[in-house]
Amino acid sequence: MLTRLLPVAVSFVAVAFVAYAALAAQPPQQARIPKPGIEVPAEKRAALEQKLGELRKAIETIEKGKDEGEIRNAIKGIEKGKDAQAKALLPDVRIYERAVGDALEFDEFFNVKELATADTLLDEGLQRARQLAEGKAPWTTATGLVVRGYKSRIDGSVQPFGLVIPPSYTAQTAGRYRLDIWFHGRGETLSEVNFLNEHRTKAGQFTPADTIVLHPYGRYCNAFKFAGEVDVFEALDAVRASYRVDENRISVRGFSMGGAATWHFAVHHADLWFAANPGAGFADTARYLKIFDSGEPEPPWYEQRLWRWYDCPPYCRNLYQCPTIAYSGEIDKQKAAADLMAAALAEYDIDLMHVIGPKTEHKYHPDAAKEVERRMTALARYGRDLAPLSVLFDTETLKYNRMHWVTIDGLEQHWERARIDADCTDDGVVIDTTNVTDLTLHFEPGDVPFDIMFPVNVSIDGDELVGDHPRSDRSWICRLHRENEHWKVGARSDDELHKRHNLQGPVDDAFMDAFVFVEPTGDEEHEAIGKWARSEFELAVESWRRIFRGRPRVKKDTEITDDDIATMNLVLWGSPRSNAVMKRIAEQLPIRWTDEQIEADGEQFAAEDHALVLIYPNPLNDERYVVLNSGFTFPYSANGSNAKQTPKLPDWAVINARTPRHEDAPGEVVAADFFGERWEVAPVRNRAKRQRVALSR
């Protein structure tokens, strides 16, 4: 599960979005998304801006706690305190302000009808603000279609989500409710305005009886990956906080791009759902994009290796833990995804349930929909298996390191298959591992299947060990580590830096948690490096807003506080000469960067021509990352197929700053690699001789 952080309030430094200067480097044949909107008539713009101003003033009034006497204390689910009650629900108002404000500012009205929609949304936002000022929040207890919001820890933005609340749901009714998460399809004009309007007016493909349906926005159009993946969990947490959700009856479902998202959430988080229902979509990168059949130059070896982050076949065995019902139209080209997953599962003797709509293209066949729903309803009656006696778990990265009562704490090597087979017997656990060095076995209270009067025997890779007794509450925890080719009970004793969950790289991982861009204030020694860093910074700011629908926090290097260091990943721009924070930590990084040269991988690169991109545990706080000179690494691939939205750089790269950016490469990459498991520069290099990386299927 993703670690939660409290949102951190950081003031924005003004950034010139309007110029979109970095887009000048974009290949001319590649259209951007979202596309430029229509011209808003001056009279209509003025009317919307006036109403938007009224809403902003109302929000400010509540936020500052004015008119205290008018705020009453009885909004359900909020702690006592008049101001706190209203402020806690402000995201449910801010979603309207942000949707219309951003559409006006960034030219994202795509047809005339959306202008009337924006007017309606502002009216709804003003109505909610007035209700909050009166101590009321009727939408929190409404049934039917409801739109709400939350404040994201990643960038402090307010993100929307839609809900379908069943008629049977009331605040007084006992019991908890099944929840289905439905992932939407690709929609290049799915602005916040259009998303809110859709979920005010349409219930969606499936609305099972006595079931809450959550429609996450997923930060727009990214197949619910990266910040879109975090959005799903943050929206789910917001729903859990306000509604009675049955934790053992949550499912993931979707179609088209949403089907791709469902495959991802099913295989990477298999132990969280009572069922998964992917429809169409894609399941891997190379086959879907026909990369090796295109005749184009193959991507670099490290980019191919990073396909393993989100490709689903390498993780397919995890569906042993997650009942899955795939759907495809018989003549839909995207049926190939389910066929691919079926073949991958067949290697492990798992027969994929694949419901097929006869003579159907890219949509749900009515009869097939009924059959899918019948099977989902049956699975919901059983719910999720909380503590299975057997766990099968495959992963390629510590980003996804947990399956039920098994947690992998260390790997021999990232981006190679790690595997756990764990079975409970009458007196202990039998475990076989591959590519694993550290792990934890943890049964929650009431779940342990062993006799509490006896120690638990652990047989792991042929080593026979004895763990502690289970506790009187029927819980049990056992930490194991491998030393000199044999396993021992207990956590590893050394405190040397090592890769671990949510601190394992690559560069793109830094943007799945709270981060701040840190601008340099010093003079740059080399003009080419200064220009390159400024261009990359502007591209990172602009592309984050456009693709991940937020505004990054931006601060000067002289403004970074201890709280920033404690709570956020620091993204440092410039060089150790120009950026004060980078200079502060430069001697503690594994790659040396001076005014004269960059020393990496046994080579030296002239500092007047070359810049360093890097992710590393922050030497000032090794619970957070530091990143040098990079936003997310696929800003232009985001304009094409969602399958192209994959990491383009590993843990570090040296860039020739005098060469132009080419699509998703920030210049010529003259050296790049992953750090080792101890965050060291890997000792063995065969970069020039690397051929196509064989994918695990």
N, C-alpha and C positions, 0 to 999 in steps of 0.2 A: 504494500500500500504506500501511497505517496505521503511523505512527511508533511504535516500541516505547519504553516507558519502564520503568525499574526500579521495582518496587513500593516505595512509601514508607510506612514504619511511622509512623502518627500516632495518638496516643491519642485516644479518643473523649471528648467532653464528654457527660455524661449528658443525655439528651433524653427527655421524657415521651411515649413512644409510646402508652401505654395509653389516654390520654384521647382521642387522635385528634381534638384540638380543631378542626383545620381542616376536618374532614368536616362540621361543622355547616352550612357554607355550601353543601354539595352539594345540587343540586336533588332533591327528594324522589322524583320519578318515576324517577330514575336509580340503579339498583342498582350497588353497588360490586363490583369484583373484586379479589382473590378474595372470594367471599361469606363471611359469618361461618360458622365451623365448628360442629361439634356440641359439646355439653358433655362434657368428659372426666371419667369417674367418678373420684372422689377417690383411691380405692385404686389405680386404674390409673395416674393421674397420678403418684402417689408412687413407684410402681415404676419408671416411665419416668425420672423425675427422678433416682432413685438410680443407675440404670444410666448415665444421661447424665453424672452427676457422676463416675462411675468412668472414663468415657471422657475427660472433660475433664482429669482428674488424670493419666491416661496420656499425653495430648497434652502437657500441661505438663511432665511429666518428660522427654519427648524434646526438647521445645523448649528447655528449660534445659540440656540436655546432662548430666543426672544419670545415674547408673548407667552411667558411661562404659565400665566394663569389660565390660558385657553387650552393648555394641553392636559388632558385628563389621564388618570392612571388605570386603564384596564384593557390594554391590548394583549390578547392571549399569547402566551409563550414568551413574553419579554419580561426581563427582570424589572423590579419596581424602580421608580424614578421617572418623573414626567418627561424630562428631556431624553433620557435613555430610550424610553419606549418609542418615541418618534424617530430618533436617529437610527435605531436598529433596523427600522423598516424603510429607511431612505433609499436603499438600492431599488426597491419596488417603484419608486418615483423617478429616480435618476435614469432608469432605462429609457424613459420617454425623452428626457432632456438630451441624453447622449445620442440617441438614435437620430433625432431631427437635427440637432446641432452639428453632428458630424456629416450628415447628408448635405447640409447647406455649406459647410466649410470645405468639404472635399469633393464637391461636385458628384454626389452619388444618388441623385434622383434619376431614374432610368426611363420613366415615362410620366406623362401628365397626371395620370390617375394617382400616382404616389404623392403628389402635392396635397390632394384632398385627404389621403391617408395620414399624412404628417399632421395636418390640422386636427384630425380626430385624435391622434395619439397625444398631441399637446393638451387637448381638452381632458383626456383621461388622466394625464399626468397632473394637471391642475386640480382635478377632482380628488385624486388621491392625496395630494398635498393638503388640500383643505380638510379632508377627513382626518389626516394625521394631526393637524393643528387642533382638531376637536377631540382628540384622543380616540379616534375610531380607525379601524382598518378592516372594512367588511370583505375585501378581497381575500383576506387570510382564512376566512371560513366559507368562502363561496365554493360551490360545486360547478361542474362543467368546465368550460375553457377559462384558464387563468394564466396570465403572464406575470412573471416575477423576475427578480434579479439578485445578484450577490456581488460583493466586492472581491476581486481576485487578489490573491497574495502575489501573483507573478509581477504585475505592473501597477497594481492599485486601481485598475479600471473596473467599472461596473459592467457586468456581462448578463445578458438576458437568458431566460429559459422559459419554455412553455409547459403547461400542465393540463392534463385532463383528470379532473377529480370526479370520481363516480358519485351518482346521486345518493348512494347509501352512506356516504361519508358524512359524519357530523362530529363536532367536537366532543359530544357526550357519548357517542357510540363506543362501546368497549371493543377491544380486539385490534389487530394490526392488519394492514392491507398489502396485498401483492403489489409490486411495482415493476413495470416494464420500462426500460430505457429504449427509446426509438431514435435511431440515428438517421438524419435526413440525407437525401441525395445531393449530388453536386448541383449548385445553383450559383452561377457567376454573378447574378444580380441580387443575391440574398443578403442585402444590407440589413442592418438592424431594423430599419423601418419596415422592410418587407417581412423579416422574420417575425417581428411582433404582430404585424397585421395577420399573417398566416395563422398564428396560434391564438389569436383572438377570435378567429372565424372558422377554423377547420380542425376537426378532431384527429385526423390522420388515418392511416391504413387500418389499424386495429385498436379497438377500445373494449377490451375484455370486461366482463361484469365484475364489479367489486375490485377493480384494479386501478391504481394510479398510474398514469402514463406520463413519463418525463421526456420532454423533447429538448435536449441540450442544443445550444447554438454551435458549440464546438469551435468558437472563434472563426466562423465563416466557412471556408472551403478547403479544408486540409485533410479530409478523411479522418478527422478526430485523432490526429497524431500530434506529437510535441505539445505545444500549448493547448491544442484542441483536446488532447488526452487528459490533461490536467483539468480542463474546463468540465469534463464529464464528472470527475470526482468532486470538484468543488460544487457543481450544481447539485449532485446527489447529496452531499453533506448539507446543503441549504434546505433541501427537501426533508431530509431526516430530522432537521432541527424544528421543522414546522408541522410535520404530518406524521402519523403513526404508521411507519413503514415496517413491514415484516422483513427482517434482515435475512431470513432464510428463503424468501420468495422474491428475489430480484433477478430479472432476466435482461439480456441484451438482444436487441433486434434491429433490423434495418434493411434497406434495399438500395441497390446501385452503389454509390459511394458509401451509403450507410451500411450496405452489406459488407463492403471491405472493412469498415470500422468494426462491424460485429465479429468478423473473423479475427481481427486483431485483439479485441477485448476478450474474446473467448479463449484464445490460445495463450495469451500473455497473463491473463488474470482468471484462469479457469476455476479457481476455488471460490470465487465470489458470487457465482450465479447459479440459480437452480436450472437454468437452461439458456441456450443461445440459438438464435434463429436468423442466420445470415441469408440474404437474398441477393443474387447476382454479385456485383462488386468485383474486386480483384484480390488475390491472395499473395502474390509475389511480384517482384520488380522485373527481373530479366525476361521471364516468359511473357508476362503481360505486355511489356513494351517491345518484345522481340529484339532485344538489344544485340544478341549475338548473330542475328539473321539480317541485320539492317545494312551491313557493309560499312557502317561508320566505325571510326576508331573506338576501341573498347575503353570504358572508363578506367581510371587508375585502379590499381589493385586494392588500395585502402577503401576506395568508394564501393567497390564490389563487396568487400568484406562487411562494410557497414549496411549493406542491404539486409544483413541478418538481424538488425535491430527490429524491423517491422515486418519482414517476410514471415509468412505464417507456416509454411511446410516444415521448417526446422523445429517448430514448437508444437507440431500437430499432436504428438503423443500426449500432451497435456489435456487433450479433450477426453482422456480416460476419466478425468474428474468432472467434466462438464457435459451433460446431455445436450446434444446438438441436432437441430432439424434444419437442414439446408433447403432452400427453395431456388428453382430456376425455371424460366420459360424454356420450353423445348427447343425453340429456334432462336433463343437469345445468345448472342456471341459471348456474353459474360457468363454463360453456363460453364465455360471453361474453368472458371475459378473453383467451383464446387467439384468439378471432375478432377482437377488437380489435387484438391484436398482429399477427395475420396481415394485417389491412388496412393497418396502419402499415408493416409490412415490404414489402408489395406496392408501396408508393409508391417504394421503392428497388429494385424488381425482385428482391426476395428472397422466395422461395416457402417459407413456413413448413411444415415437416414436422409435421403434426397428426394423431396417432393417436387415433381415436375409438372408444370402447367402445359397441357397438350396444345400443340400448334400455337404457342404463345411467344411473343417477342419479349421486349424489355418492360414487363409489368407483371402484376399478380393476376393469375387466372382465378375467377371466383370460386370454383370448386376446390382448387388447390389451397386457396386461402382458408376455406372451411376446414380442410384436412390439417393444415398447419395449426390452426387454432385449436382443433380437437386435441392434438398431441401436446401442445403447450399447456392446455388446461389440465390434462392428465398429469403432466410433470409438476405443475404448480401444487397439486394435491400432496405430493411427496415432499417438495421443498428441497433445500440444499442439504447435502450430507456434511455435517459439521466436522466430524472426526472419523474419516474412513480408516479402515484397518490397513489399507495399502495405498501408497502414494507413488505415482510415476511422474517424474518431473524432468523436463529438458529445458535448458536455457542457454543463451549465448553470452549473457551479460548479467552482472549483478544488479542492473536496473530492474530486472525481473528475477527476484531471488527467493521467492517464497511460494510454497504450495502446501496449504493446510498446516500440518504440524512440523513441516520440514522447511528450514531456512538455510540457504547457502550463504556463508559469510566470506568465503574466499575462493578464488579460482587459481588454477595453474596458469591459465592464459585466457584472456578475453577474446571473444569473437571466434572461439572454437567450442564445439558442442560440450556442454557440461550435463551430466546425467545422474539422477538419483533414482534407484529402485528401493523402496523401503516398505517392509512388511512387519506387522505386529504378530507375534506368536504368543503362546500361552505364558511364557516367562520373559519375553523381551522383544527386541527389535533386530531384524536382519536387514542389512543395508549393503547395496553395491553402488559404487560411485565411479564416475569418470570425470577427470579434469576438475576435481574439487579438493580443496585443501582445508577448509574450515566449514563447520556447519553446526546448527542448533536444532535440537528436537524439543518441541514445546507443546504439551497438551494443556489446554485451558482447564480451569476448574470444572470438574464433573465429566471431563472427556476421557481421562486416562483409562485404558482397557486392562491395566495390570493390577495385580494384588498389591495393595498398599503396604502389606506387612513384609514384603521381600524387595531386595534391590532388583533393579531392572538390568537384565543382561543385554549387552549390545554387541552384535556380531557385525563388523564392518570390514569389507574387503578382505575377509579371512582373519582379521584381528579380533580376539575375544576379549571384551572389556566388561566392566561392571559399573553401572551408574548408580545414582542415589535411589533411595526409596521414593515412590510417589508420596506426595503430601496428603494430609488428612482431608483436604478439600477435593481430592482426586485430580490434582494437577501434577505435572511433572515437567522438568526442564533438564536437558543434558547438552552441554557444549562439548564439541569434539574438534580436534585439530590433528593434522598429519605432520609427522616429524620423522625425518630419516626413513621415509617410505612406510612408516607404521603410524597407526592412529593411536591417540591418547585422549583420555577424558580430561575435559577442562578447556578453557579458552587459551589461545596462544598468549604466552607471557610477555613477549616483546612488545614495545609500544612504537615500533618503527612504522613510518607512514606506509599505508598500503591502500589499494583500491578496495572500496566497499560500496554498499548499496547507496545510490544517489550521490556517490562521489567516485565515479569510475570513468567519466568522460563518455564520449568525445565532446568536441566544442559545443554541439547543439544541446547537450544535456543541461548546460548552464541556464538555458532559457525555459526550463520547465519548473523553475522556482523563482523566488524574488530576486530581481537583479536591478542594478543601476549602471548606466553608462557614465563613465568618468572622463571628462574632457581635460586635455592638458592646458596648462596656463603658461608653461615655460617656452622658451625659444627652442626650435628644432635645429640640431647641428647640420642636418642635410635636408635641403629644400625638397628633394624628390620624396623623401619619407614623410615630411609634413603634408605635402599635397595628397599623397596616397592615403594617409591615415584620415585626413579630413574627408576625402571622397568616400571612403569606406564607412566612416561614421555617419555621414549624411544618408547613404544608402541604407544602413542598418536602421536608422530612425524612421525613414520613410517606409521601408518595406515592412517593418513591424506593425505600423499602424494599418497599412493597406491589407496585409495578409493575415495578421493575428489580432487585428481590431482593438488595438490599445495604443497608448503613448508611453514609450519607455521613460522611466525616471532618468533624468539627466542632471548631473552635478559637476561642478568644477573640481579638479583634484585638490584644491585648497579647502573645499567645503565638506569633504568626507569626514564623517564622525565615527566615534567608537560604535555607536548604534548601527550605522551602516555596515561596518565591518562585521558586527555580530550577527546581523540578520539577513544580509543580502550577498549574492554573488557580485563581485566587482568586475566590470567590463572596462578595461583600461585602454585608452586610445593614445597613440603616439609612440614615444620611445622612452627609455630611462632618462634621457636628457630633458625631454619636454614635459613628461608626466611625473609629478612629485610622488604619487603613490607607487608608480612603477619603479622609480628610482629607489624607493624605500625597501622594496622586496627583491630587487634585481639580483643581488648576490645569493639569494636563497632559492632561485629557480634553477632547474637542472640544465637549462640551455643559457649560455652566457651571451649577453648583448651589451657591447660597449660602443663608444663613439667610432671605433675603428672597424669592428667586425662582429658577426654573429658566429659563435662556435657551436655546431650541432652535428652529431653523428660522425665525429672525427673529421669534419670539414670546416673550413672557414669561408664566410661569405662577407664581402665588403659591405660595411654598414651604410655607405653612401648610396647604395643601390638596392639594399635588401631590408625587408621588415620581417618581424616574427609574429606569427599567429600561434596561440598556445592556450591550453586549459590545464589548470593545476590546482591542487588544494591551496587555498590562500595562506601564505606563510604567517599572516597576521591572525588567522583563524582557520585552522584546517578542517573545520566543519562546513566551510563554504568554499566555493570555487573563486579563483581569479582567472579571467580570460584576457588575453591580449589581442586587440585589433580585429575583433570579429563579432558580428551579429550572427543570427542563424545563417547557415551556409548555403541555402538554396533559394535566394531571393528571386531568381528568374525562372527556375523550374516550377515555382508556385503558380506561374501563369499558365502552365500546360496541364497535362494529366496529373491527377493526384498521385499516381504511381511514381512520378518523377520527384516527388517531395521526399528526398532521402538525403542524409548527411553527405556533404561533398568533401569534408576534411576530417582527418583523424584527430589525435590529441595535440599534435603540433605540426607546423609547416613553416618553411622559409619561403618568402615570396619575393620575386624580382619586382620591385616597385616601379621600375621604369617601363614595364610591359603593361599593355592595356588589360583591363578586366575583360574576360571572355565568358559570357553567360555567368555561370556560378563559380568560376575561378577568379579570385581577386587579383589576378596577374599570373605570370608563369610560376608554377609551384616547382621550385628547384630541389626541395627536399621535404619529406613529410613522413610521419610514422605515428604509431601508438607508443605511449610509454609502457614500461613493464608493469607488473603487478605491484611493485613497490614504488611506482611513479618514477622509475629511473629511465634514462635513455637506453633503449633496448640494445644489447651488445652485439647482436648478429644482424647484419644488414645485407640484403640481396635485392635492393630496390630496383636496380637497373635490369636485373635478370628475371624479375617476377613476370610470370605469364598469367593467363586467366586464372582467377581463384576458383577452385572447384566449390560449388555451392552444396551445402548439405540439404538434401531433399527428403 
